Amino acid sequence: MRLWHKDLISVLPRQQLVSQWRECCCIAKNIATNGTPNHLLVNKVLDYPSIHFIYYTNLILEEMKKRGYKINEKSYISFCNYITIGQSWFKHCDDIIKNNNDLFKNWHNERYLHQCLMNLQEKYDCKGISNEDWDNIINNFEGAL
């Protein structure tokens, strides 16, 4: 499990973007049923108010819609139900997201962006990402590698 860095959403290859929606659904379900995502790479989501996770997921859904990908209505309804049920497990405060810079602040930072880029590079090296997709990522994040 991984929540890709927020700045990568617009350049994620199709497989990673669609999988990220499934990851968000799985995280929401695990929080609702177990009180935790129970995965080292995403447990940090509970350190933030639920609005961060909801906002992030909406960024994923908007990018999917922009690319013409269909979102299963049943999975969307389930996600919303799980978020409602799991609300109490998230950190409570009046944290307001004014822009993307506030989203998962201190987690989705430059270091995490670099880690995610290295993960994507490994997928490219193993032929899991096309040359075209990798070129798109590199062209948008040259200085981060």
Residue frames relative to the residue before (quaternion, step in Angstrom):
aa qw qx qy qz dx dy dz
M 1.0000 0.0000 0.0000 0.0000 0.00 0.00 0.00
R 0.1126 0.7633 -0.6281 0.1010 3.51 -1.13 0.77
L 0.2157 -0.6905 0.6633 0.1917 3.52 -1.18 0.63
W 0.3761 -0.7350 0.5147 0.2311 3.57 -0.44 1.20
H 0.6180 -0.5429 0.4135 0.3904 3.56 -1.12 0.67
K 0.5908 -0.6337 0.3826 0.3208 3.55 -0.92 0.99
D 0.6693 0.5127 -0.3072 0.4414 3.61 1.03 -0.70
L 0.6421 0.5383 -0.3187 0.4431 3.60 1.23 -0.31
I 0.4498 0.7358 -0.4388 0.2524 3.58 1.18 -0.44
S 0.7079 0.4849 -0.2783 0.4316 3.60 0.83 -0.93
V 0.7539 0.3578 -0.2116 0.5087 3.62 1.19 -0.36
L 0.3970 0.7178 -0.4901 0.2949 3.59 1.21 0.08
P 0.4871 -0.6301 0.5078 0.3285 3.58 -0.98 0.75
R 0.7170 -0.4760 0.2999 0.4116 3.56 -1.21 0.57
Q 0.6820 0.5071 -0.3065 0.4288 3.57 0.74 -1.04
Q 0.6901 0.4719 -0.2879 0.4672 3.60 0.90 -0.89
L 0.6457 0.5212 -0.3283 0.4513 3.61 1.00 -0.74
V 0.6823 0.4676 -0.2874 0.4830 3.58 0.84 -0.94
S 0.6411 0.5131 -0.3209 0.4720 3.58 1.02 -0.77
Q 0.6149 0.5544 -0.3564 0.4330 3.59 1.07 -0.64
W 0.6027 0.5344 -0.3542 0.4751 3.58 1.09 -0.65
R 0.6571 0.4985 -0.3088 0.4736 3.58 0.96 -0.88
E 0.6211 0.5376 -0.3342 0.4621 3.59 1.05 -0.77
C 0.6514 0.5125 -0.3184 0.4600 3.59 0.91 -0.89
C 0.6416 0.5134 -0.3184 0.4726 3.59 0.99 -0.81
C 0.6614 0.5053 -0.2972 0.4678 3.57 0.97 -0.87
I 0.6381 0.5175 -0.3238 0.4693 3.59 0.97 -0.84
A 0.6606 0.5046 -0.3095 0.4617 3.60 0.88 -0.93
K 0.6562 0.5089 -0.3102 0.4628 3.59 0.96 -0.86
N 0.6727 0.4990 -0.3015 0.4556 3.59 0.91 -0.91
I 0.6369 0.5075 -0.3331 0.4752 3.59 1.01 -0.73
A 0.6720 0.5043 -0.2999 0.4518 3.59 0.91 -0.90
T 0.7664 0.3821 -0.2085 0.4724 3.60 0.91 -0.84
N 0.8075 0.2685 -0.1168 0.5121 3.61 1.05 -0.76
G 0.4737 -0.6829 0.4314 0.3510 3.57 1.25 -0.29
T 0.7757 0.1753 -0.1160 0.5950 3.56 1.29 0.07
P 0.5042 -0.6112 0.4939 0.3583 3.58 -1.15 0.48
N 0.2138 -0.8302 0.4825 0.1794 3.57 1.31 -0.52
H 0.6129 0.4719 -0.3998 0.4918 3.54 0.88 1.00
L 0.5841 -0.6525 0.3740 0.3054 3.52 -0.74 1.15
L 0.7329 0.4582 -0.2528 0.4348 3.61 0.85 -0.90
V 0.7884 0.3014 -0.1739 0.5073 3.61 1.14 -0.38
N 0.4023 0.7247 -0.4799 0.2875 3.61 1.20 -0.02
K 0.5667 0.6298 -0.3671 0.3840 3.59 1.16 -0.60
V 0.5082 0.6605 -0.4237 0.3548 3.58 1.18 -0.44
L 0.6600 0.5186 -0.3031 0.4512 3.59 1.11 -0.65
D 0.5657 0.5908 -0.3812 0.4308 3.59 1.28 -0.15
Y 0.6978 0.4048 -0.2335 0.5428 3.57 1.33 -0.13
P 0.5895 -0.5375 0.4396 0.4128 3.59 -1.19 0.35
S 0.6478 -0.5529 0.3602 0.3807 3.59 -1.12 0.64
I 0.5583 0.6208 -0.3973 0.3809 3.60 1.11 -0.57
H 0.5961 0.5599 -0.3703 0.4405 3.61 1.09 -0.58
F 0.6822 0.4742 -0.2857 0.4777 3.57 0.87 -0.94
I 0.6421 0.5165 -0.3171 0.4694 3.59 1.00 -0.81
Y 0.6512 0.5119 -0.3030 0.4713 3.58 0.92 -0.93
Y 0.6466 0.5201 -0.3101 0.4639 3.57 0.92 -0.94
T 0.6708 0.4980 -0.2966 0.4628 3.56 0.86 -0.98
N 0.6342 0.5217 -0.3314 0.4646 3.58 1.03 -0.71
L 0.6010 0.5387 -0.3577 0.4697 3.60 1.09 -0.62
I 0.6324 0.5229 -0.3173 0.4754 3.58 1.03 -0.82
L 0.6881 0.4879 -0.2829 0.4566 3.58 0.84 -1.00
E 0.6449 0.5194 -0.3219 0.4591 3.60 0.99 -0.80
E 0.6526 0.4955 -0.3166 0.4778 3.58 0.99 -0.78
M 0.6261 0.5254 -0.3402 0.4650 3.59 1.00 -0.73
K 0.6577 0.5008 -0.3054 0.4726 3.59 0.92 -0.91
K 0.6267 0.5537 -0.3247 0.4418 3.58 0.98 -0.90
R 0.7245 0.4181 -0.2309 0.4970 3.57 1.03 -0.80
G 0.5473 -0.6520 0.3794 0.3626 3.58 1.27 -0.01
Y 0.4327 0.6841 -0.4744 0.3460 3.60 1.21 0.36
K 0.4078 -0.7152 0.5171 0.2343 3.55 -1.03 0.79
I 0.2363 -0.7464 0.6090 0.1270 3.52 -1.11 0.81
N 0.4218 -0.7153 0.5020 0.2418 3.53 -0.67 1.12
E 0.4509 -0.7225 0.4597 0.2517 3.56 -0.63 1.17
K 0.6322 0.5414 -0.3318 0.4440 3.58 1.00 -0.81
S 0.6791 0.4707 -0.3022 0.4753 3.60 0.91 -0.85
Y 0.6176 0.5357 -0.3477 0.4589 3.60 1.08 -0.64
I 0.6538 0.4993 -0.3062 0.4790 3.59 0.94 -0.86
S 0.6396 0.5164 -0.3220 0.4697 3.59 0.97 -0.83
F 0.6240 0.5373 -0.3356 0.4575 3.58 0.96 -0.86
C 0.6734 0.4977 -0.2957 0.4599 3.60 0.83 -0.98
N 0.6476 0.5105 -0.3148 0.4701 3.58 0.98 -0.81
Y 0.6610 0.5030 -0.3077 0.4641 3.59 0.93 -0.87
I 0.6297 0.5234 -0.3382 0.4639 3.59 0.99 -0.77
T 0.6453 0.5197 -0.3196 0.4598 3.58 0.94 -0.86
I 0.6776 0.4860 -0.2845 0.4731 3.57 0.91 -0.93
G 0.7623 0.4217 -0.2045 0.4464 3.59 0.90 -0.93
Q 0.3221 0.7992 -0.4632 0.2075 3.59 1.30 -0.08
S 0.6932 0.5224 -0.2944 0.3998 3.60 0.82 -0.95
W 0.6351 0.5590 -0.3364 0.4135 3.63 1.14 -0.40
F 0.6075 0.5640 -0.3521 0.4345 3.57 1.22 -0.41
K 0.6209 -0.5170 0.4274 0.4055 3.56 -1.26 0.44
H 0.2640 -0.7689 0.5638 0.1456 3.57 -1.02 0.81
C 0.3550 0.6794 -0.5978 0.2346 3.53 -0.93 1.00
D 0.5616 -0.6120 0.4447 0.3351 3.54 -1.29 0.16
D 0.1946 0.8085 -0.5260 0.1783 3.55 1.05 0.80
I 0.1054 -0.7994 0.5909 0.0246 3.55 -0.66 1.13
I 0.3097 -0.7297 0.5779 0.1943 3.55 -0.98 0.84
K 0.1789 -0.8084 0.5566 0.0688 3.55 -0.43 1.26
N 0.7771 -0.0760 0.0635 0.6215 3.56 1.19 -0.63
N 0.7378 -0.4323 0.2794 0.4367 3.57 -1.28 0.12
N 0.5792 0.5943 -0.3843 0.4045 3.62 1.12 -0.50
D 0.6624 0.5067 -0.3000 0.4631 3.60 1.14 -0.57
L 0.5599 0.6397 -0.3779 0.3668 3.57 1.20 -0.50
F 0.8417 -0.0898 0.0049 0.5324 3.56 -0.72 1.15
K 0.0670 0.8297 -0.5459 0.0948 3.56 0.98 0.91
N 0.8082 0.2131 -0.2304 0.4983 3.57 -1.04 0.91
W 0.6627 0.3856 -0.3256 0.5533 3.58 1.23 0.12
H 0.7626 0.2876 -0.1625 0.5561 3.60 0.70 -1.10
N 0.2286 0.7798 -0.5295 0.2433 3.51 0.62 1.28
E 0.7623 -0.3610 0.2590 0.4707 3.60 -1.29 -0.16
R 0.6322 0.5374 -0.3319 0.4487 3.59 0.99 -0.79
Y 0.6823 0.4708 -0.2893 0.4786 3.57 0.91 -0.89
L 0.5902 0.5508 -0.3645 0.4642 3.59 1.07 -0.68
H 0.6575 0.5100 -0.3053 0.4630 3.58 0.91 -0.91
Q 0.6398 0.5209 -0.3236 0.4632 3.61 0.96 -0.85
C 0.6710 0.4907 -0.3005 0.4676 3.59 0.92 -0.87
L 0.6370 0.5200 -0.3274 0.4654 3.57 1.01 -0.78
M 0.6390 0.5127 -0.3257 0.4720 3.58 1.01 -0.76
N 0.6218 0.5312 -0.3319 0.4701 3.58 1.06 -0.74
L 0.6650 0.4850 -0.2986 0.4831 3.58 0.95 -0.87
Q 0.6277 0.5312 -0.3393 0.4568 3.59 1.02 -0.73
E 0.6266 0.5227 -0.3333 0.4723 3.57 1.02 -0.76
K 0.6360 0.5120 -0.3285 0.4748 3.60 0.99 -0.80
Y 0.6373 0.5147 -0.3187 0.4768 3.59 1.02 -0.80
D 0.6604 0.5205 -0.3059 0.4465 3.59 0.88 -0.95
C 0.7207 0.4117 -0.2286 0.5088 3.59 1.11 -0.69
K 0.5321 -0.6713 0.3644 0.3653 3.58 1.33 0.34
G 0.4430 0.6938 -0.4539 0.3412 3.58 1.16 0.58
I 0.7227 0.2655 -0.1869 0.6102 3.55 1.35 -0.17
S 0.4774 -0.6923 0.4658 0.2753 3.57 -0.89 0.93
N 0.6480 -0.5001 0.4017 0.4108 3.56 -1.29 0.35
E 0.6428 0.5360 -0.3155 0.4471 3.57 0.98 -0.87
D 0.6718 0.4805 -0.2951 0.4804 3.60 0.89 -0.89
W 0.6626 0.4996 -0.3163 0.4598 3.59 0.92 -0.85
D 0.6269 0.5314 -0.3330 0.4624 3.59 1.00 -0.80
N 0.6295 0.5327 -0.3257 0.4625 3.58 1.03 -0.79
I 0.6535 0.5002 -0.3083 0.4772 3.58 0.96 -0.85
I 0.6705 0.5081 -0.2933 0.4541 3.59 0.83 -1.02
N 0.6675 0.5163 -0.3104 0.4377 3.58 0.88 -0.90
N 0.7136 0.4377 -0.2491 0.4870 3.58 1.13 -0.57
F 0.7993 0.2329 -0.0976 0.5452 3.59 1.19 -0.50
E 0.0921 0.8457 -0.5194 0.0805 3.59 1.03 0.75
G 0.7435 0.4490 -0.2364 0.4355 3.57 0.73 -1.04
A 0.6295 0.5687 -0.3307 0.4135 3.58 1.20 -0.37
L 0.6656 0.4949 -0.3123 0.4631 3.60 1.21 -0.30
